[in-house]
Amino acid sequence: MALWESLTEPMRMGALTAKNRVEAAPTLTCIAHADQSVSRELVEFYRAQAKGGAGIITVLETAVDSDRAITQPTQLNLGSDFFIPGLCSVVEAIKSRGALASIQLNHGGRQAVSQLNGGRNPIGPSAMVGVFTEDRRRGEQVVEEMNLAMIDEVVDHFAAAAYRAKTAGFDMVMVHAGHGWLISQFISPAVNKRTDEYGGSLENRARFGIRVIEAIRERCGPDFAIEWRISASDLVPGGMEIEDAVQYALLMQDKVDCFQVSAGMIAEPRTYPYTHPSVYLPHGENLERAAEIKRAVTIPVGVVGSVLDLDEAGGWVADGKVDFVALCRALLADPALPLKTFRGQKDRAVPCIRCNACLIRGAHGQPMRCTVNPWTAREDYYRCLPPAAARKKVIVAGGGPAGMEAALIASARGHAVTLFEKESRLGGNLLVSSGPAFKDDWKRYLEFLVRQVEQSGIEVRLGTEATAGLVRAQSPDEVVVAVGAEPAWPDLPGIKGPNVLWAGDVLRGGQLPGGQASAGRVVVAGSGGMGQETALHLARQGRQVAIIEIPGGSEQDQTVNFVDAMVLEDQLEEYGIRVLRGVVLQEILESGVAVSGVDGRLPDMPAEAVVVAPCLRARTRVSEELAGSPAEVHVVGDCRAPRTLFYAIHEGFEAALEM
C-alpha cells in the first residue's frame, strides 16, 4: 500500500464527509476586484483548484465586515449581502468536482489597516500602537481596546458573514483563530492584557472565540461545519506555547468540527518563516505541534505548513499524527497534485520549491503568481496552450530553466524545437541554486524539468555551445536566447590562485582547493544570497566559515527574499558562521585573505580555501550578435538581466506563447 493511499479515505467532520483528506488551504491571491467582490479570475482559480482533486477547497481570507476587519485591498469581503452573488459562482466552480466548499472568515484586529477601513482605527483586545499601514509596513496606528459593545458587534459580524457564506452555498467555514488575527489576539497573553472576563485566564481569553462559534452555530445550524485554525505557538515571548494550545483545543473541541494547526503571528516578522515555512526548514514544520494536539482531542486535526509531498503526508496520517493535511503553495505549483498522486502519476506534478514568491507578491498587494507555474491565478487568461498557427523551426540557446521552459511550451504548441546546451547536462544555474542538501525542493524541480524535456519531442544537443554563427546556420524562424549569466569576478590580487573557487562550483559539488580534508577554514567573499547559502552549505560539512564583503558589494544579489533571509540569519548563527559586515576583501593570499575595514587595513584572516560569491553578469554576446537576424529573437532569463528563477520561468513561458 502506497503511503498516499491513507489520504484517499473519506473524512467525517461533524455532519459533513470530505471525499479525501487533502484540503486546499486558503491563500491571499490579490485577484479579487478592488471593491473586494469576486472576479472572474478568482472563479477560474478555484475551478482549477477543484479540478485538482482536493477534498476540501477553502477560499481565501475574507473580511467579516467593512468597518475595521480589512487587512488587504483585494481580499474578499462578506460584510454585506452585496458579495453573495459573486461567491455563488466560486461555490459552483468548487462543487463541480465533488469537493466541499469552505471559506476563511477573518478579522484583522490590530493587524487591520486603517486606510482600508474608512480611516477608522484598528481594534483589539487591548490598546496599543498599531501594526500595519496600507503598504504593509509598520505604522503608528492607534489600536483601540474593544469595549463590550464592540465585542458584541464583532461576534455578530462573524455570525452574519458565516450565514452569508451558507447562503452562497458554502458547506462550511474556516474561522481564522491563529496567526495573530483578532481571535488569536484575544487568546494570546502576549497581546491580551485585559482584566475583565475576556482577559487573564485561558478560559477568559478563549471566551471571545467561543462566543463567535456559538453565534455561528445559532445562525447557521448544526449541519454547517466549522474548521478552527489555530497557532499552536505564537513563537513570540510571552505568547501561546504548545502546552497552552493543547488546553485551548480541549476547551474548543466540543464546539468546532476540526482543527487546523499552524504557528506564528503575522504582526511579528520573525515568525513569517514559520507561518509560511522557508525552504531552509523541514517539511511539515508544524507536524509535531499538530500531533500533540491530536493526542489530546477527539475531533479531526489537520496540519498546514510545508506539506509538499503526498507520500510523506500520507505517512503522517497513516502514523496517526494527523487526520488530514492542508496544502497551499504545493497546490499553487500544481493544483492537480492530489489527482496526479492518486493516479500514480506523481512524477508529472510540478514540485513547489518554497521560494515564497507567492507570499512576497501578496505582501505587496500584487496579484499572486507562482515561480514554477505561470498559469497560477491566470487560468482565465491562458485557459489552454494555443496550438501554433504554423509549425516553426525554433532554436533554444541554453538549457537552463528559462531555456527548458521555453522549449517545453514551444514544443507543446506544435513547433519543431532544438535546444543547444554547452555543458554535458541540462540545468544551467539551476544546478547551482539546487545544489545544497537543504535545497532538495529545488533539486526535485530541476529533475522535473529535465524529465519533461527528455519525455518531449525536443531535440537536445548537449555539449554544444549555441554561438550566433551556429544559430544562423540552422536557419530558424524563432530563436530563444537563454544563455544565462556568469560571475563578475573582481579584479583583485590572487583572485586566480589555486586556493580560490567560485561559489557556484562549490554549490554544484565541486571540491575545495587542496581536497576535502585540508580545507577546514574557509572564507566566503560575498555576503549576498549565494554567499550565505554557500557558507551554510560548507558549515554543514563541518567547515569553519567566515563571510566577508567583496569590493563593489554583492548587495545586488537579491536572490533571497526577506522571509528566507531571516531563517538564513538564524542558521548562520546556529552553525557558528561569522558574518563580518564592513570587512572587505583586498587580496587573496596563499594562507588566507587580506582585508580592510572602515578605518583601513585589518589583520589578515587565515584560511585554507577562499570561495568567491560575486554578483552575476548577463551573457549578452549571443543576443547582440543575433541583432538584425531574420529570425524573431527572444532574450529570456539571466542573459536579459540576472534575477530570480521566477523571471527565468515566466519569460521562457511568455516567449514561447508569443511565437
C-alpha positions, 0 to 999 in steps of 0.5 A, a space after each residue: 500500500 502506497 503511503 498516499 493511499 491513507 489520504 484517499 479515505 473519506 473524512 467525517 467532520 461533524 455532519 459533513 464527509 470530505 471525499 479525501 483528506 487533502 484540503 486546499 488551504 486558503 491563500 491571499 491571491 490579490 485577484 479579487 476586484 478592488 471593491 473586494 467582490 469576486 472576479 472572474 479570475 478568482 472563479 477560474 482559480 478555484 475551478 482549477 483548484 477543484 479540478 485538482 482533486 482536493 477534498 476540501 477547497 477553502 477560499 481565501 481570507 475574507 473580511 467579516 465586515 467593512 468597518 475595521 476587519 480589512 487587512 488587504 485591498 483585494 481580499 474578499 469581503 462578506 460584510 454585506 449581502 452585496 458579495 453573495 452573488 459573486 461567491 455563488 459562482 466560486 461555490 459552483 466552480 468548487 462543487 463541480 468536482 465533488 469537493 466541499 466548499 469552505 471559506 476563511 472568515 477573518 478579522 484583522 484586529 490590530 493587524 487591520 489597516 486603517 486606510 482600508 477601513 474608512 480611516 477608522 482605527 484598528 481594534 483589539 483586545 487591548 490598546 496599543 500602537 498599531 501594526 500595519 499601514 496600507 503598504 504593509 509596513 509598520 505604522 503608528 496606528 492607534 489600536 483601540 481596546 474593544 469595549 463590550 459593545 464592540 465585542 458584541 458587534 464583532 461576534 455578530 459580524 462573524 455570525 452574519 458573514 458565516 450565514 452569508 457564506 451558507 447562503 452562497 452555498 458554502 458547506 462550511 467555514 474556516 474561522 481564522 483563530 491563529 496567526 495573530 488575527 483578532 481571535 488569536 489576539 484575544 487568546 494570546 497573553 502576549 497581546 491580551 492584557 485585559 482584566 475583565 472576563 475576556 482577559 487573564 485566564 485561558 478560559 477568559 481569553 478563549 471566551 471571545 472565540 467561543 462566543 463567535 462559534 456559538 453565534 455561528 452555530 445559532 445562525 447557521 445550524 448544526 449541519 454547517 461545519 466549522 474548521 478552527 485554525 489555530 497557532 499552536 505557538 505564537 513563537 513570540 515571548 510571552 505568547 501561546 506555547 504548545 502546552 497552552 494550545 493543547 488546553 485551548 483545543 480541549 476547551 474548543 473541541 466540543 464546539 468546532 468540527 476540526 482543527 487546523 494547526 499552524 504557528 506564528 503571528 503575522 504582526 511579528 516578522 520573525 515568525 513569517 518563516 514559520 507561518 509560511 515555512 522557508 525552504 531552509 526548514 523541514 517539511 511539515 514544520 508544524 507536524 509535531 505541534 499538530 500531533 500533540 494536539 491530536 493526542 489530546 482531542 477527539 475531533 479531526 486535526 489537520 496540519 498546514 505548513 510545508 506539506 509538499 509531498 503526498 507520500 510523506 503526508 500520507 505517512 503522517 496520517 497513516 502514523 496517526 499524527 494527523 487526520 488530514 493535511 492542508 496544502 497551499 503553495 504545493 497546490 499553487 505549483 500544481 493544483 492537480 497534485 492530489 489527482 496526479 498522486 492518486 493516479 500514480 502519476 506523481 512524477 508529472 506534478 510540478 514540485 513547489 520549491 518554497 521560494 515564497 514568491 507567492 507570499 512576497 507578491 501578496 505582501 505587496 498587494 500584487 496579484 499572486 503568481 507562482 515561480 514554477 507555474 505561470 498559469 497560477 491565478 491566470 487560468 482565465 487568461 491562458 485557459 489552454 496552450 494555443 496550438 501554433 498557427 504554423 509549425 516553426 523551426 525554433 532554436 533554444 540557446 541554453 538549457 537552463 530553466 528559462 531555456 527548458 521552459 521555453 522549449 517545453 511550451 514551444 514544443 507543446 504548441 506544435 513547433 519543431 524545437 532544438 535546444 543547444 546546451 554547452 555543458 554535458 547536462 541540462 540545468 544551467 544555474 539551476 544546478 547551482 541554486 539546487 545544489 545544497 542538501 537543504 535545497 532538495 525542493 529545488 533539486 526535485 524541480 530541476 529533475 522535473 524539468 529535465 524529465 519533461 524535456 527528455 519525455 518531449 519531442 525536443 531535440 537536445 544537443 548537449 555539449 554544444 555551445 549555441 554561438 550566433 554563427 551556429 544559430 544562423 546556420 540552422 536557419 530558424 524562424 524563432 530563436 530563444 536566447 537563454 544563455 544565462 549569466 556568469 560571475 563578475 569576478 573582481 579584479 583583485 590580487 590572487 583572485 586566480 590562485 589555486 586556493 580560490 573557487 567560485 561559489 557556484 562550483 562549490 554549490 554544484 559539488 565541486 571540491 575545495 582547493 587542496 581536497 576535502 580534508 585540508 580545507 577546514 577554514 574557509 572564507 566566503 567573499 560575498 555576503 549576498 544570497 549565494 554567499 550565505 547559502 554557500 557558507 551554510 552549505 560548507 558549515 554543514 560539512 563541518 567547515 569553519 566559515 567566515 563571510 566577508 564583503 567583496 569590493 563593489 558589494 554583492 548587495 545586488 544579489 537579491 536572490 533571497 527574499 526577506 522571509 528566507 533571509 531571516 531563517 538564513 540569519 538564524 542558521 548562520 548563527 546556529 552553525 557558528 558562521 561569522 558574518 563580518 559586515 564592513 570587512 572587505 576583501 583586498 587580496 587573496 593570499 596563499 594562507 588566507 585573505 587580506 582585508 580592510 575595514 572602515 578605518 583601513 587595513 585589518 589583520 589578515 584572516 587565515 584560511 585554507 580555501 577562499 570561495 568567491 560569491 560575486 554578483 552575476 553578469 548577463 551573457 549578452 554576446 549571443 543576443 547582440 550578435 543575433 541583432 538584425 537576424 531574420 529570425 524573431 529573437 527572444 532574450 529570456 532569463 539571466 542573459 536579459 538581466 540576472 534575477 530570480 528563477 521566477 523571471 527565468 520561468 515566466 519569460 521562457 513561458 511568455 516567449 514561447 506563447 508569443 511565437 
